[in-house]
Amino acid sequence: MEATLKATLREDQGSPESRRLRKEGLLPAVVYGQGMESTAVYIDAREFRNALKTEAGSNIILNIELGEKDKVTALARQIQRHPYRDEFVHVDLIKVDLTQTVEAEVQINYLGIPLGVKEEGGLVQTINNTLRISALPTNIPTSLDIDISHLNVGENVSASDIELPEGVTLANEEDDSVMVTVTLPRAAVEEEDVLGEGLEGEEGEVAADGESSPEADGEDSSEESAE
């Protein structure tokens, strides 16, 4: 999926100029990579936002028009957002070659209700909801669907377990990080610990000489003294 954005060179830079641009609905950006010098530009903030709303999200291929003749194929990276306002602050536009692989973060969709949840009262704990992959820009998947309905309590899915589309590989081939796991609720774990401690205590105390104490044998020491 692709989108075209017009970019205008920025003659003035700095915080005051960036604030002025944002007030006018423009987004400060920088274009660089693949043998070109870093170029400060600004783009229409609304057009950029609409481009990210497509299925490809932040991995959409952007055709950046620099003036009337220059055109750069890029991916949006280092997207900076305002800490509390719903607006973008700055974006890096990385020039790419459509014939060379790039790395990208892909959204993971976990599907199904695990057996460990339905039958054992477990909980799904999501560790990572994105996966870093390597692929040609045109082969970057919109997202990856992972079926977790087979998981029991104590089982998980790691990055290396995920079946990737043809032409897509893990960015780190040795990545074995846990993506999602099924665990027991904390209350259930604590209850098991308490029950375990209780069973251990029922065996009675053992005296230093290796014999059981009178209380453990069910004898009353007060009755012995009376006799």
VEXMIMI-111099 format. One record per residue (C-alpha): residue in one letter; x, y, z. Coordinates in Angstrom, 3 decimals, padded with zeros to 6 digits, always signed. Example, Ala and Ser with C-alpha at 12.3 -4.5 7.8 and 13.67 -1.06 7.14 Angstrom:
<nodes>
 code       px       py       pz
    A +012.300 -004.500 +007.800
    S +013.670 -001.060 +007.140
</nodes>
This chain:
<nodes>
 code       px       py       pz
    M +000.000 +000.000 +000.000
    E +001.325 +003.431 -000.950
    A +000.522 +007.109 -000.453
    T +001.905 +010.286 -001.975
    L +002.878 +013.295 +000.132
    K +004.153 +016.668 -001.023
    A +007.121 +017.975 +000.949
    T +008.439 +021.546 +001.045
    L +012.019 +022.407 +001.929
    R +012.467 +024.197 +005.242
    E +014.724 +027.213 +005.055
    D +014.408 +028.100 +008.732
    Q +014.779 +025.501 +011.473
    G +014.544 +025.463 +015.242
    S +011.785 +025.244 +017.850
    P +010.032 +028.578 +017.095
    E +009.750 +027.748 +013.404
    S +008.544 +024.206 +014.167
    R +005.832 +025.543 +016.472
    R +004.708 +027.990 +013.786
    L +004.454 +025.203 +011.217
    R +002.416 +022.989 +013.516
    K -000.025 +025.814 +014.226
    E -000.588 +026.040 +010.485
    G -001.367 +022.328 +010.206
    L +002.075 +021.398 +008.886
    L +004.400 +018.715 +010.215
    P +008.180 +019.247 +010.450
    A +010.102 +016.303 +009.027
    V +013.489 +015.215 +007.783
    V +014.212 +012.993 +004.763
    Y +017.433 +010.959 +004.641
    G +018.993 +007.613 +003.774
    Q +020.111 +005.602 +000.724
    G +022.909 +007.958 -000.306
    M +021.072 +011.275 +000.042
    E +021.892 +014.119 +002.396
    S +019.580 +014.804 +005.295
    T +016.957 +017.294 +004.112
    A +014.663 +019.282 +006.420
    V +011.116 +019.555 +005.049
    Y +007.527 +019.951 +006.162
    I +004.450 +018.026 +005.049
    D +000.700 +018.384 +005.518
    A -000.090 +016.927 +008.967
    R -003.615 +015.824 +008.005
    E -002.439 +014.005 +004.871
    F +000.222 +012.212 +006.906
    R -002.308 +011.196 +009.556
    N -004.665 +009.841 +006.882
    A -001.814 +007.834 +005.352
    L -001.191 +006.136 +008.704
    K -004.879 +005.227 +009.023
    T -004.616 +002.748 +006.144
    E -004.208 -000.989 +006.793
    A -000.424 -000.698 +006.433
    G -000.249 +001.770 +009.318
    S +003.227 +003.196 +009.919
    N +004.677 +000.718 +007.386
    I +002.915 +002.348 +004.440
    I +005.208 +003.187 +001.526
    L +005.360 +006.967 +001.099
    N +006.179 +008.622 -002.213
    I +007.594 +011.955 -001.105
    E +007.489 +014.652 -003.757
    L +010.347 +017.106 -003.221
    G +009.603 +019.962 -005.544
    E +008.473 +019.337 -009.118
    K +011.061 +016.739 -010.169
    D +012.499 +014.907 -007.160
    K +010.586 +011.994 -005.697
    V +011.746 +009.838 -002.789
    T +010.330 +006.475 -001.731
    A +010.343 +006.371 +002.050
    L +009.033 +004.801 +005.240
    A +007.977 +006.827 +008.270
    R +010.180 +006.174 +011.293
    Q +010.757 +007.915 +014.650
    I +007.243 +009.338 +014.670
    Q +007.109 +011.792 +017.570
    R +003.751 +012.609 +019.149
    H +002.760 +015.398 +021.512
    P +002.767 +014.164 +025.136
    Y -000.898 +015.002 +025.752
    R -002.401 +016.493 +022.579
    D -003.513 +014.292 +019.713
    E -001.006 +015.610 +017.207
    F +002.311 +014.719 +015.630
    V +005.402 +016.737 +016.475
    H +008.042 +015.443 +014.045
    V +008.742 +012.497 +011.770
    D +011.789 +010.966 +010.106
    L +011.186 +009.859 +006.509
    I +013.733 +007.167 +005.653
    K +014.507 +006.722 +001.969
    V +014.331 +003.057 +000.942
    D +015.083 +000.902 -002.079
    L +012.112 -001.303 -002.950
    T +014.531 -004.064 -004.003
    Q +016.327 -004.198 -000.627
    T +015.023 -005.573 +002.657
    V +014.271 -003.310 +005.590
    E +013.328 -003.929 +009.223
    A +009.870 -003.068 +010.524
    E +007.637 -003.521 +013.569
    V +004.476 -005.486 +012.751
    Q +001.331 -005.639 +014.890
    I +000.405 -009.060 +016.332
    N -003.263 -010.086 +016.637
    Y -003.837 -012.927 +019.128
    L -006.849 -015.022 +018.146
    G -008.917 -017.532 +020.104
    I -009.494 -018.316 +023.789
    P -006.748 -020.572 +025.210
    L -007.668 -023.929 +026.760
    G -005.889 -022.775 +029.885
    V -008.408 -019.950 +030.210
    K -011.557 -021.961 +029.463
    E -010.667 -025.108 +031.417
    E -008.145 -024.030 +034.057
    G -009.176 -020.486 +034.919
    G -005.963 -019.022 +033.577
    L -005.259 -015.548 +032.248
    V -003.673 -014.422 +028.980
    Q -000.580 -012.304 +029.602
    T +000.621 -010.386 +026.537
    I +004.362 -009.714 +026.696
    N +004.823 -008.261 +023.204
    N +002.143 -007.116 +020.765
    T +004.567 -006.295 +017.935
    L +007.243 -008.330 +016.173
    R +010.347 -006.954 +014.468
    I +010.706 -008.503 +011.020
    S +012.824 -008.104 +007.895
    A +011.295 -007.942 +004.405
    L +011.165 -005.981 +001.190
    P +009.175 -002.765 +001.726
    T +006.412 -004.109 -000.513
    N +006.253 -007.391 +001.456
    I +005.838 -005.952 +004.944
    P +002.633 -007.537 +006.282
    T -000.104 -005.294 +007.609
    S -000.289 -007.479 +010.735
    L +000.157 -011.099 +011.806
    D -002.634 -013.303 +013.202
    I -001.546 -015.818 +015.851
    D -003.901 -018.576 +017.067
    I -003.439 -019.101 +020.827
    S -006.497 -021.298 +021.461
    H -004.302 -024.390 +022.032
    L -002.329 -022.927 +024.958
    N -002.642 -024.449 +028.419
    V -001.596 -022.806 +031.684
    G +002.185 -022.449 +031.732
    E +002.531 -022.548 +027.948
    N +003.551 -019.651 +025.701
    V +004.275 -018.542 +022.168
    S +007.762 -017.235 +021.401
    A +008.921 -015.189 +018.425
    S +010.513 -018.250 +016.818
    D +007.172 -020.129 +016.987
    I +005.415 -017.635 +014.720
    E +004.862 -018.764 +011.143
    L +005.831 -015.881 +008.869
    P +004.647 -015.217 +005.304
    E +006.926 -016.042 +002.389
    G +009.657 -013.438 +002.004
    V +009.418 -012.345 +005.644
    T +011.934 -013.319 +008.334
    L +012.686 -012.327 +011.896
    A +014.948 -009.290 +012.077
    N +016.959 -011.302 +014.597
    E +017.021 -014.936 +013.477
    E +017.841 -016.041 +017.050
    D +014.950 -014.100 +018.588
    D +013.295 -016.455 +021.072
    S +011.548 -013.842 +023.208
    V +008.167 -014.737 +024.708
    M +005.262 -013.032 +022.959
    V +002.266 -014.270 +024.977
    T +001.738 -016.741 +027.836
    V -001.102 -018.215 +029.896
    T -000.735 -017.975 +033.667
    L -002.832 -018.661 +036.757
    P -004.312 -015.663 +038.573
    R -002.174 -014.514 +041.503
    A -004.879 -015.479 +044.003
    A -004.865 -019.078 +042.741
    V -001.068 -019.271 +042.979
    E -001.109 -017.911 +046.534
    E -003.830 -020.417 +047.502
    E -001.721 -023.296 +046.191
    D +001.256 -022.043 +048.202
    V -000.835 -021.862 +051.391
    L -002.223 -025.367 +050.853
    G +001.278 -026.684 +050.289
    E +002.523 -025.157 +053.517
    G -000.435 -026.647 +055.415
    L +000.297 -030.163 +054.181
    E +003.914 -029.862 +055.271
    G +002.850 -028.741 +058.771
    E +000.561 -031.754 +059.301
    E +003.499 -034.141 +059.507
    G +004.383 -032.809 +062.968
    E +007.531 -031.412 +064.448
    V +010.608 -033.538 +065.013
    A +012.736 -033.067 +068.127
    A +016.450 -032.497 +067.965
    D +017.171 -036.162 +068.906
    G +015.094 -037.332 +065.944
    E +012.005 -038.355 +067.965
    S +008.605 -036.814 +067.536
    S +007.459 -034.393 +070.206
    P +004.649 -035.546 +072.523
    E +002.255 -033.094 +070.909
    A +003.004 -034.529 +067.480
    D +002.303 -038.084 +068.750
    G -001.048 -036.994 +070.188
    E +000.069 -037.421 +073.841
    D -000.711 -034.939 +076.601
    S +002.403 -034.063 +078.622
    S +000.268 -032.815 +081.486
    E -001.290 -036.288 +081.907
    E +002.176 -037.885 +082.047
    S +003.243 -035.603 +084.897
    A +000.023 -036.380 +086.794
    E +000.780 -040.105 +086.648
</nodes>
